[in-house]
Amino acid sequence: MSTKPKHDPQFEIEFFESVHRRCPDYLEVVGLLGGLYTRVGRITDGLKMDRKLVRLDPENPTAHYNLACSLALCRKRPDALRSLRQALALGYDDLDWMRQDPDLEILKDDPEFLQLLRQLKPQS
């Protein structure tokens, strides 16, 4: 009987951290580390990576969205909304995910967040 190997985020983090030390501007690695850090509860480290990714790739709407999520997780509501507005301005448009994304929980009752959702709602 075979058993499925367990997913080990710590192994991935250590691997990508070693790549990041050698190639600090490798966009994909910076993005992966941001997501991994956040997933394992290293929210501050995830925020650092998301900020770095936005600096390296300022026109990337997903990078701005992920930064908004990290800022929201750090309870930085005004900064999270600012980053979310920038993501939308750059073309981020996944309305369904924004509505359910648990990272944005502190924004869900914010009037500005609700207005952003209304702006994204497909016109019928």
PEMO-V555703 format. One record per residue. N is the residue number from 0. RES is the residue in one letter. OMEGA is omega in whole degrees, -180 to 180 (none if undefined). NEAR is the number of other C-alpha atoms within 8 Angstrom. Layout:
N,RES,OMEGA,NEAR
N,RES,OMEGA,NEAR
This chain:
0,M,180,2
1,S,177,3
2,T,179,4
3,K,179,4
4,P,179,4
5,K,174,4
6,H,-177,4
7,D,-179,6
8,P,-179,8
9,Q,176,6
10,F,179,7
11,E,180,9
12,I,-180,11
13,E,178,8
14,F,-177,8
15,F,174,11
16,E,179,9
17,S,176,8
18,V,-179,10
19,H,177,12
20,R,-180,7
21,R,-176,6
22,C,-172,7
23,P,-180,8
24,D,179,7
25,Y,-172,8
26,L,-176,9
27,E,-179,6
28,V,178,10
29,V,179,15
30,G,179,12
31,L,179,9
32,L,178,13
33,G,179,14
34,G,180,9
35,L,179,12
36,Y,-179,13
37,T,-178,12
38,R,-179,7
39,V,176,7
40,G,177,6
41,R,-171,9
42,I,-179,11
43,T,177,8
44,D,176,10
45,G,178,15
46,L,179,12
47,K,-180,9
48,M,179,12
49,D,176,16
50,R,179,9
51,K,180,9
52,L,178,13
53,V,176,13
54,R,-178,7
55,L,-175,8
56,D,-171,9
57,P,-180,9
58,E,-177,6
59,N,-177,10
60,P,180,13
61,T,177,8
62,A,178,14
63,H,178,15
64,Y,180,12
65,N,176,9
66,L,177,14
67,A,179,15
68,C,180,11
69,S,179,16
70,L,178,13
71,A,178,16
72,L,177,11
73,C,177,8
74,R,177,7
75,K,-173,9
76,R,-178,10
77,P,179,6
78,D,179,10
79,A,179,14
80,L,179,12
81,R,-180,9
82,S,177,12
83,L,176,11
84,R,180,9
85,Q,178,10
86,A,180,15
87,L,179,10
88,A,-180,8
89,L,174,9
90,G,177,7
91,Y,-174,10
92,D,-179,6
93,D,-177,6
94,L,-178,9
95,D,-179,6
96,W,179,7
97,M,-179,9
98,R,-174,8
99,Q,-175,6
100,D,-179,8
101,P,179,5
102,D,-177,9
103,L,-174,12
104,E,-177,8
105,I,-180,11
106,L,-168,10
107,K,179,9
108,D,-180,7
109,D,-179,8
110,P,180,6
111,E,178,7
112,F,179,11
113,L,177,10
114,Q,177,8
115,L,178,9
116,L,179,11
117,R,179,7
118,Q,-179,6
119,L,-176,8
120,K,180,7
121,P,179,4
122,Q,-180,3
123,S,none,2
